[in-house]
């Protein structure tokens, strides 16, 4: 199944922010097998994730275990966004999501 936005996290996400978007929030058992698909055959245009294991097989810019992001939490692949501890932010996942939209 294809989604405009796939969110892979176990953290609480304020889903009311994503009205009028074809999105899905799934747990961290999903991992990327390519830059646009998961191991459970979900495809997407944009991804938000919180666990670095989700993208372990994807070539993203990293500094040791930290995934490098810009101010908008965008990784080196423009359609993938990292929230939570993996980007070394001091904010909680839901605060990062709210403040970056």
N, C-alpha and C positions, 0 to 999 in steps of 0.2 A: 504494500500500500504506500502511496506517495503523500507527503505532507509538505505544506509551505514551510512550516517550522516544526522541528522536532526538538524537544527538551528532554535531555537525559540527565536525571538527577534523583536523589532520594530526599533532597531538601524541599521544604515547602516553597511553592512558587505561586504568586498571586495571579492565577489564570484569568481573572477578570480583565487584565490588561490586554489580552489577546483576542478581543472580540472581532468578528468578521475576518478571522484568519483561520485557515485550515491547519490546525496544530494538534499535537499530541504530546502529553507528558508521560514518560515511561521511566522505570527504575534503571538502576545502574547495571543490570544484567545485560543491557544492550551495549555492544561495542562496535566501533566502526571497522568495516572490512575494506572500505574504500572511502574516499573523501565525500561520497554522497549516499552511502548505504551502510546499514547495520547487519550484524550477524543474523538477525531475525527478518531480513528482507524488507526492512522499512527504508524507503528512500525519502529524500528531503531536499529542499532548496537552501534552507538555513538550519543551523544546529546551535543550540546552547547546551553546554555540558558542565558538570562540576567535578567529575572524577577523572584524573589524568589517565587512568586505565582505559577509559572510553576511547581515547585517541592514541593508544600506545603504538598501534601499527601505522599511524598516519604521520607523514613528514611535516611536522610543525616546528617553528623556531622555538628552541628551548635554551634555558640557562640552567644546567644540571636538571633538577626535577621541576623547575618553575617553567610554566608555559608563558612565553612572552606575549603580551597583549598591548594594544594601544589604549587610549583614554576610554574608548567605547567597548572595551573588553574583547575586541576583535583580534583573532590570532593572525598568523602569517597567511592563512587561507581566509580570504575575505568573507566567506559565508559561515565560518565557524567561530563561535564566541565562547570564551572560558570564564566561568564564574566560580566563586568559592576559593578555597585554599590553594588550588593549583595555579592561580595567578598571583599569589602572595598578597592579596588585598586584605586589609584589616576589617572589611565589612562582611556581614553575613550574606549568604546567597540572595535572599529576597531583597536585601538593601541594594545590592549590586544591580539586580534586575530592574528595580524601580528607578534608581538614579540614572541608569544608562539609557532609559527609553525616552 
